[in-house]
């Protein structure tokens, strides 16, 4: 509810631009081990799934 109100009161494009600025400053390589671990966990969880 509070998030919705914030977005309504502010320009959505401005919010997206600010978020992008924050993410641009983050060193993505720092998080690679966690991203790879998540990917491996997803593979393990879905290895017996059928489509």
N, C-alpha and C positions, 0 to 999 in steps of 0.2 A: 504494500500500500504506500509506504513512504517513498519507495523507489519510483513508483508510477507517478506520484505527485511531483517528485523532483524532475523527472523527464518532461512532464507536462509544463512545468514552470521554466524549464531551460530548453534551449535549442538542441535537439537531438544530434544534429550534425556537429555542433560544438563539443558535445560530450564525447562523441566518437573520436574526434580529432585529439582531444586531451588524453583519452585512453591510449590512442595510438602513440602519442608522444611518450607516455610512460613505458609502454612495451618496447619502443625503439631504444630506450636507454638500458634495457636489461640485457645482460650477456646470456644469450640462449645456450651457449656451450656449457654454462654452469649447471643447467638443468637436464642435459642429455642423459645422464645415468638414470634419472627418474623417469624420463619419457620412455627410454628403452625398457625399463622394468615394467611400466604400465603396458607397453605393447606386448611384451612377453606374457604378462598376466592375461591379457585379452586373448592371446593365441591359445593359452592353456585352457581358458574357460570355454572357448568356442571350438576346440579341436574335434569334438564329437557331434557338433551341430549339423543338421541336414537342412538343405534348402528345397 
